[in-house]
Every structure is written in C-alpha cells, then in structure tokens.
Amino acid sequence: MSMRFSGTDQANVQIADWTDKYEAKENLEFFGDALAAATKDGAANGGLMAIGLLGQRDLPGVTLRWAQSVLRWDLRPSLWSHVFLFNDRPKLDPDELARAPLLEVPLHARTGLFPRPERNAVEEGNLGLYRDRDVDANAALLVIQMTENEAEQVADRARNPNLDRLRYNLWETLGVWETYLWSVGVRPNPLREGFPICASAFVEYAYEAIRLDLSPGASERNSAPEHLWTAAKWWHPTFAEFQHPISGYFVKRDPGCAVLDTEDIAKKQAAGAES
C-alpha cells in the first residue's frame, strides 16, 4: 500500500519550493509564474499536459488527504487531494489565465455540473476555479520533459477517456469515493480495497500514451495524488533514465490538513455574491 524505497536519499532538486514567495498570493499568480518558468525558451511544450496538484481544505479535499495517510510511512495526511491536466498551451496573460482549460476528474466538481458517464467522469474545467489560496491551500505544477509529438499523444489520450475503460473505469470508481465521502464510517477507505483516486488515475491513464509510469514506487497498482508527488520527488532518477526528466514548483500553505471553517466558507460565499 505504501511507496517503495526509491534507492536515493536526494530529493529532486528540480522541484522548487516557492512557499516563501507565494504563501500570501493567489493561486493564479503562482501557476502563471510557474508555467512561465517551466516553459521558458519554448520548453515543456508550452504547458500542454502539464500536471497541476492541489491540497484542498474543503470537506471533500480533507477527506481525500486523510485517506492517503495509509500510503505514507509517517501516516500523516497527504499534502494533495486533486490533480488535473492543462488541456492546452495556456496563455499567461493574467486576464486569460483564469480561462486556461483543464481536464480532470474531481470528487466534487467546482463547476456544479453532474459528471457525465459517457465521458467516463472526465470534466472540462478551468484554472480560475482554483484561484483561492485559502480553499486550495497547497498547489504544485509538475512538468515532464517530452517531445512535441509525445505531448500531443498524451493530449489525444486524455481527450478520449474511454479508450481503456476496462482498466480505467473512472465513472464507477468515482461512485465508490463519493460513497466514502457521504457515508462517513460506513465504507472502508477505498485505497485499502484497491480503488484508486480518480483524479490521479486519469493522469496516469493519459501518460500511458507514451508508456510512462508516473508512480513507479507504488507497491501495488493503485493511484493517488500522493503517489504522483512522491514519485516526482524521490523517483526522479527513474524518470531521467527513461528520457523524461520531471521538474516543477510548489507552494505549501497547509501542511497539517486543517479543514476550512464553515464560517470562513460562508464569508467567502457572501463576498463572491457581492462582487
């Protein structure tokens, strides 16, 4: 269930901690600057199929973060609850960045739309949904070095989520996690039963287009945001060996997984209505 030892004691130095600089800034500013840094000089295919991670403080996010504690040797909650893919080469102008299109399988969609079974629960979101640093407290951008052709292959598979529904039935698995969220204490932790978290399973599904395993350290065929993060930090020699070095940036505002108070949520909703 937990991650295998990677064989290295050196964390990936190509994943930069930007917490000091961006702790008090909104996520759009963080992602904009991270994308600009990652795609400098035409690298990283302009951000196409770059991976975003979020550690959320709403109830669905906290539920997922605590569920992943079984994957960690210290049994602490994960920093991360959600993962998404950039479905285009985002325009970095601040006025355009909020509309940057994403592909994702959220446990509770911020769009308010019901997930579509014919799309295998894969939704089309935008980066503006995750601008709030208090709700989406932890944020990261991971970029995998690929050729332009490889990036297009990953994008094509991500945009066609039914190509391997026998192995990646995200629609049914989403129902398992929704039951876990809504029936606290009734259903066991789905990770212990071998059910992946859909958001990260979708990302792994997409990258299978170039035969790249994003969680080489997983002790069994499962998937969670924690797997992707640990692999990026500690299995970087493996990515480099297969000609796909991984790099990125992150901001960590809530390491302890504190659920956002209902009064804070109410104030934010009221402020949004007034604006």
Steps between C-alpha positions, in 0.01 A plus 500: 500500500783745581774613261812292440837649588638673192864423571597868521535728800504813284163664434446643154679836498306592184182537705526844657329608822339840434310514829677806639427704188143387428352412841295822509426515126213350303543174314457660159815703560687189614393289202563784256856552620564124526380445144713791379808355670432146378438604141785749471680486166228281350548209741231273645282523187351827615338334801289253299422203729687656791376353830342713771458382858284653772474442872150614591344601831134441415335183629555287185863609485574429865329160471728403212812634668439297816412188298849510349668483840507120452745556213751691713757351733433773758117446473449876464238640259615570147570853385286428194138420421455579131691477172421645158652538153537817297300430183679762289801725498371760747518869424692656786332840486329544842166572335522179296655264752179449698343356185783252441321171417551197721409132479424340835291255701407691817327332792279807533500712185538874559299561183191357670440269203408135542778270371424341164519120476552518123820697568615251766455781757771716337404868528614816323585764759709816508780624720290782642303245701806452721622855553415520874812440710294434815288222350767356269781559745774286349581525131760348272589486134687196365643491150626187325747551219354369174534557132222696330370180344493324838309789659241478224469124556435555871246772419320280249462219753388740773232642271371149426431358847324180386794337320571258786189509715546139606813598696408864567129509583517842660122541502440197724801574719379856552181352647707300748675815624176698515352226719804523726457878526126499562490194728767575755594191702284268291735417214867408559772712346478418126880512465520198731260319267704580191286784361714786364420867543348590165680831447846344506390181323387718208841668481673161502261381229596796280875448538472135407487638143879529516539189719608705801420372849440804721507302826788252467531479879144384568492166677191393305306620200313783660509876456479807720635855487747396771646240261560761229660744742726243664606365162587850377706574811676169559487297179648774279799283399255254345325774301837628379611148407199469270573837337213678672648719777242648735513846654264747662407753766279493809354713775407342833260706714324222693728207589277384785177452304271738690142502376375846405256632760137527391491866604795572270322326214184703565697826497665407170164414344354828618795696366468321166130585480569869569766518232 
